[in-house]
Amino acid sequence: MAMQHDYTATAPARAEIDAMPGASVIEFGTSWCSHCTNAQPLISAAFADHPGVRHLKIEDGPGRRLGRSFHIKLWPTLVFLRDGVEVARVVRPVRAATVAQALEAIDPQ
């Protein structure tokens, strides 16, 4: 699995997320968000050591059901899941190490 680079407007249903096996990260944000843009290099750096982790970049905003189901307030928010269960969450990361630590929680090497 590879890191996803673009936010998608089409989100899976929450039931699909909850049923995902293995390690997954859902990144909520938008392409026009400066915090999201600034975080991309450090998110990419952290994912380099975890190529098997599923990465979904979901466009968020008012009326977006998946984001509301995870109570997303700020962008980017990364939700780290193991077998559909939230294990960690990073909001507006400023260090790759913070993202890497959360990735280790779902994908120990």
C-alpha positions in Angstrom: 0.0 0.0 0.0 1.3 3.5 -0.7 0.7 6.8 0.9 -2.1 8.6 -0.7 -1.2 12.1 -1.9 -4.5 13.8 -2.8 -7.6 14.3 -0.6 -10.6 12.5 -2.0 -14.1 13.9 -1.8 -15.6 10.4 -1.7 -15.4 8.9 1.7 -16.1 5.3 2.7 -19.0 4.6 5.1 -18.0 4.4 8.8 -19.0 0.8 8.8 -16.4 0.1 6.1 -13.7 1.9 8.2 -14.7 -0.1 11.3 -14.4 -3.3 9.3 -10.9 -2.6 7.8 -8.4 -5.2 8.8 -4.8 -4.3 9.8 -3.2 -0.9 10.1 -4.9 2.1 8.6 -4.6 5.9 8.9 -7.3 8.3 7.9 -6.1 11.8 7.3 -8.8 14.4 7.4 -8.2 17.8 5.7 -8.4 19.8 2.5 -6.1 20.7 -0.3 -6.5 24.4 0.4 -5.7 24.2 4.1 -2.2 25.7 4.9 -1.8 23.5 8.0 -2.5 20.4 5.8 0.0 21.5 3.1 2.7 22.3 5.7 2.3 18.9 7.3 2.6 16.8 4.1 6.5 16.5 4.1 6.6 15.3 7.7 3.7 12.9 7.2 5.5 11.5 4.1 8.7 11.1 6.1 6.9 9.2 8.8 5.1 6.9 6.3 8.4 6.0 4.6 9.1 3.4 7.2 5.6 2.0 7.1 4.8 1.1 3.5 2.2 -1.5 4.4 -0.1 0.9 6.3 -3.3 1.8 4.4 -3.5 5.6 4.1 -6.8 7.4 3.3 -6.9 11.1 2.7 -10.4 12.3 3.1 -11.6 15.8 2.3 -13.4 17.1 5.3 -15.8 20.0 5.9 -19.4 20.8 7.0 -21.8 18.0 6.4 -19.1 15.4 5.8 -20.4 12.4 7.7 -17.2 10.5 8.2 -15.4 13.5 9.7 -18.3 14.1 12.0 -18.3 10.5 13.1 -14.7 10.9 14.2 -15.5 14.3 15.8 -12.9 16.1 13.6 -12.4 19.8 14.6 -9.0 20.8 13.2 -7.1 19.9 10.0 -5.1 17.9 9.4 -6.2 15.3 11.8 -4.7 11.8 11.4 -6.6 8.9 13.0 -4.6 5.7 13.4 -6.6 2.5 13.4 -5.8 -1.1 14.0 -8.5 -3.5 12.8 -10.9 -0.6 12.6 -10.3 0.6 16.2 -8.8 4.0 16.9 -5.4 3.5 18.6 -4.0 7.1 18.3 -4.8 10.5 16.9 -2.5 13.3 15.8 -3.9 16.8 15.2 -1.9 19.4 13.3 1.4 17.6 13.5 4.5 19.7 13.5 7.1 16.9 13.9 7.5 13.7 11.8 8.5 11.9 15.1 5.0 12.5 16.4 3.4 10.8 13.4 6.0 8.0 13.4 5.3 7.3 17.1 1.5 6.9 16.3 2.4 4.7 13.3 4.5 2.4 15.5 1.4 1.9 17.7 -0.5 0.4 14.8 2.4 -1.1 12.8 5.3 -2.2 15.0 8.4 -3.2 13.2 
